[in-house]
Every structure is written in C-alpha cells, then in structure tokens.
Amino acid sequence: MSGDLRRRGISKPTTAAVPRPGQVARAAGPGNHPRRPVRGAARRRLTLGWLFVLPALAFFSAFVIYPLITAVQYSFYDWNGIGASTWVGFANYTRVFTDRELLISIVNALILIVFFTVIPVSSGLVLATLIRTMRPGAFSTTARTVLFLPQIIPLVAAGIAWSWMYAQTGTVNSILDSVGLGFLARSWLAGFGTALPAVGLIGSWVLTGLCTILLLTGIGKIDTSLYEAVRLDGAGWTREFVTVTVPGLRQEIAVLVTLTVIAALSSFDIIYTTTKGGPGTSTLVPGISIFRLAFTQSEVGLASAFGIVLLALVLAVVLPIQLLAKERVR
C-alpha cells in the first residue's frame, strides 16, 4: 500500500507531524507561552510604579539623603563654613559628649518629652473619650474645631502670642490676679525655674488638639459591642476606658508618641521665638545649639556632629516604641 501511495505522489504522514494530546496540554499549561504576557504585564506595572516613585525619590535624595551624607562628612572636620577644613576624626563627637552646655541641651529636650508627649497624649485620651459620649451636634463640632485650631497656627505665631501672655503684665498674670493668686504672678519666661515648663506648656497646647482628633477617629473604629459587653458587666466609665478604649487605641497611641517625641527632641520654633534658649541655658535645646554653632560661632563641623548625635538619639527613642507597638499587635 505504501508503494501505491508513492506511485500516486502521496507521501505517508509521519507521526511527528501530529501532536499528541499530552503535548498539546503541556504547551497550553503553566510555564509555557501563555505566561509570557503575564510576565510582560508585571514588568510594565513595575516600570510604571518606578516612574511614579522617581520624582519623589529624586526630591528625597536631594533634600534628605544628600544633606545627611554631607553632614556626616562635615562632622569629621574642623571647618568654619568658608575657609579650608581640617580633618579631626571623632574629635567633634567627643566634644559633644563632654561639653556641658551641649549635654544640658539634650537633657532639656528629654524633659520636654513630658510636655510634648505625656501631657498631650493623656489629655487627648480623656478629651476624645468625653467627646465620644456627647451627642453629635453643634457643641461637639465646635469642641473639635477649638481643640484642633492650635495645630494649624504657625509655631512662630504661637510662640510670639504666648510670649506676650507670659509677660509680667500679660494675660496669665492678669488671670492669676483676678482669682486671688496674684502672689504667683511673675515673668514666666525670664525665670530659671519656670522658663522650661512655660515653654513646654506651649507645646502641650499645640499638640493636644492633634492627639484628641486622631484618638477620636480611632475610637470610632472600635467595635461598639465591646462597650456594650462591658456595660452589661456593670463596669463604670473608668473600667470601660482602661479595658476597651486604651487597648483599642494602641496603634494610634504609638503613632502619636512617635510624632510628639520627635517634636520634643527637634523643637526649635517655639523656643527660638520665646526665649532663644535663655535665661542662661534653662531652655537650651539641641536645635538652638546647632543653630548657634553653625551660624553664630561658625563651627560647622561640631554642629554637624551634634546633628548626627541628635538623629541617633531620635532613633534610639522612637524605634523601641515602634517595636513594642508591633509586638503587642501580634
């Protein structure tokens, strides 16, 4: 029969020309040609993502990464910002940890954490809980607006306004006189023992509104059935606050503590406009010290070293807070 086919000019079909069913399944299965468009789409999405990120990354590199690298470089030199520089190694860092005035500024910044973090977060928790118990209405909305208003006021303007209020004839002393406490009146920003607490209370006033609004938003996410269950057990406001509200706001509290601690350690605006670090060194903070070293005393190398130390201090305080918050969530 094969001879008849050859004589008629018809060749016998080969088995290789006919794909087997298994071969067709493998060709259409995963790992072969149908996946190539998927991989191409993934690459396009990745490329498009980088195109969106690149402008922000360029600005971040130009205004954060490059200045940070430059500051690290300057910290190893004795340089006045204009003339030639001299390599001094770790001498600037040694001076940061041995100079009494610089150490006092670090201690003052740590004390400000009480006013910038502890008081605003604690007050915000109480105020947010009280506002939650109010019925929605004009009073509740007005309370939120009044509390958040200091957050949108420039810190320079807030510092100037409070410096007038703290003056000998200012609002604070006038209120004390009107309630029969005139013997407590004094120039609050000029006293060695009262200047730092007075400045710290300005920070408390500014940050309490932010803490209250953020915590109030967090309370709205807590399941109301938890409050109902606690009330059915006969718990009062205090137990409800401790067992439901505070645990439910763990993430919000961690965020606020991080933000306010950074604000305390890097404070500059309020202190510069009210006391400029005085009287003496009673309100001196790292931000004021770095400003004086770089722009008044022309010690750019020492100022850069102090800036790097301040960055390390912020990370040393903030990172444990973040780690503890993550562990508790797990």
Number of C-alpha atoms within 10 A of each C-alpha: 6 10 10 9 11 11 10 9 9 11 11 9 8 7 8 7 7 8 9 10 8 8 10 10 10 11 12 12 12 10 10 10 11 12 12 11 10 11 11 11 11 12 12 12 12 11 12 11 11 12 11 10 11 11 11 11 14 12 11 12 13 12 11 12 14 12 12 17 10 11 19 16 13 22 25 21 23 20 20 18 14 8 7 9 15 13 13 14 12 12 16 22 20 12 15 18 13 11 10 10 17 19 17 17 22 20 15 19 25 16 16 27 21 18 25 30 25 16 19 26 24 14 18 24 24 16 21 21 19 12 18 15 9 10 9 10 8 8 12 15 11 11 14 18 13 11 20 20 13 19 16 10 11 12 19 15 13 20 21 15 13 21 21 14 17 23 18 16 13 16 14 18 21 17 13 14 14 9 8 9 12 13 9 11 18 17 18 22 24 20 15 14 13 16 22 27 18 21 23 24 18 20 28 23 19 23 27 24 27 23 29 25 20 18 27 23 15 18 21 10 10 15 11 11 9 15 16 13 12 16 14 9 8 11 15 10 11 10 13 18 17 11 14 18 20 17 14 19 19 16 18 19 22 17 16 19 22 18 16 25 23 20 19 23 26 18 19 21 17 22 26 19 18 24 20 18 22 18 16 13 16 21 29 27 29 27 23 19 21 22 16 15 18 18 13 11 12 17 20 26 29 26 27 25 26 25 22 17 17 18 15 12 14 18 13 11 14 18 12 11 15 15 11 11 17 13 8 10 9 5
